[in-house]
């Protein structure tokens, strides 16, 4: 069942797929137990599942999330890597929460 603008505010906690006739494959609305709602895109590449945060429901509406996710999937089909789409490469510094857990343990 595809998500509708009306349903978005009343969904219970959990991950809700935007599938169905008007839905987008791999797009989810994640609802936290406290009620926070955010968009996630999930794709499997080389046997690994990768998640992309697309923003909160407050900032990104349903149509924008679908458009953004379709663009990311199009780029993946065109041959771009996950790192290229995220804008990260090993030489570029990324926020600490993206660093591997083992590196943080050694750095502290």
C-alpha positions as CSV (number, residue, x, y, z in Angstrom):
1,X,0.0,0.0,0.0
2,X,1.4,3.4,-0.9
3,X,1.7,6.1,1.6
4,X,-0.7,9.1,1.4
5,X,-0.3,12.6,2.8
6,X,-3.2,11.9,5.1
7,X,-1.8,8.7,6.5
8,X,1.7,10.1,7.2
9,X,0.7,11.8,10.5
10,X,-1.2,8.8,12.0
11,X,1.2,5.9,11.4
12,X,2.3,4.0,14.4
13,X,6.0,3.6,15.3
14,X,8.1,1.5,12.9
15,X,9.2,1.5,9.3
16,X,6.5,2.0,6.7
17,X,7.2,1.2,3.1
18,X,5.9,3.4,0.3
19,X,4.9,0.6,-2.1
20,X,1.9,0.0,-4.3
21,X,0.6,1.6,-7.4
22,X,1.8,5.2,-6.7
23,X,4.7,4.2,-4.4
24,X,8.4,4.1,-4.8
25,X,10.5,1.0,-4.3
26,X,12.9,1.3,-1.4
27,X,11.4,4.4,0.2
28,X,10.4,4.2,3.8
29,X,8.9,6.5,6.5
30,X,10.6,5.7,9.8
31,X,8.5,6.6,12.9
32,X,10.3,6.6,16.2
33,X,8.5,5.6,19.5
34,X,8.5,9.3,20.4
35,X,6.7,10.2,17.1
36,X,9.6,11.6,15.1
37,X,9.2,10.9,11.4
38,X,12.0,10.7,8.8
39,X,12.4,9.5,5.3
40,X,14.8,6.6,4.5
41,X,15.8,5.1,1.2
42,X,17.2,1.6,1.3
43,X,19.0,-0.2,-1.5
44,X,21.0,-3.4,-1.7
45,X,24.4,-3.2,-3.5
46,X,27.0,-5.9,-3.7
47,X,25.2,-8.0,-1.0
48,X,25.0,-5.1,1.5
49,X,22.1,-3.0,2.4
50,X,22.7,0.8,2.3
51,X,20.4,3.4,3.9
52,X,20.1,7.0,2.8
53,X,18.5,9.6,5.1
54,X,16.4,11.9,3.1
55,X,15.2,14.3,5.9
56,X,12.4,14.6,8.4
57,X,8.8,14.7,7.4
58,X,8.7,18.3,8.7
59,X,11.2,19.4,6.1
60,X,10.6,16.9,3.2
61,X,7.0,16.1,2.1
62,X,6.0,12.9,0.4
63,X,6.4,14.2,-3.2
64,X,9.8,15.6,-2.5
65,X,11.0,12.3,-0.9
66,X,9.7,10.3,-3.8
67,X,11.4,12.6,-6.3
68,X,14.7,12.6,-4.4
69,X,14.7,8.8,-4.0
70,X,13.9,8.2,-7.6
71,X,16.9,10.4,-8.5
72,X,19.2,8.4,-6.2
73,X,18.1,5.1,-7.7
74,X,18.5,6.5,-11.2
75,X,22.1,7.5,-10.4
76,X,22.8,4.0,-9.0
77,X,21.5,2.4,-12.2
78,X,23.7,4.7,-14.2
79,X,26.7,3.2,-12.4
80,X,27.6,5.7,-9.6
81,X,28.9,4.3,-6.4
82,X,27.3,4.7,-3.0
83,X,30.2,6.9,-1.9
84,X,29.8,9.2,-4.9
85,X,26.2,9.7,-4.3
86,X,26.7,10.4,-0.6
87,X,29.5,12.7,-1.5
88,X,32.1,10.9,0.6
89,X,35.4,9.4,-0.4
90,X,38.1,7.9,1.8
91,X,40.2,11.1,1.4
92,X,37.4,13.4,2.5
93,X,36.7,14.1,6.1
94,X,33.3,13.1,7.3
95,X,31.3,13.7,10.5
96,X,32.5,11.6,13.5
97,X,29.2,9.6,13.5
98,X,30.2,8.2,10.0
99,X,33.7,7.0,11.1
100,X,34.2,3.3,11.9
101,X,33.6,2.3,15.5
102,X,37.2,0.9,15.7
103,X,38.7,4.2,14.8
104,X,36.8,6.1,17.5
105,X,38.0,3.6,20.1
106,X,41.6,4.1,19.2
107,X,41.3,7.9,18.9
108,X,39.8,8.4,22.4
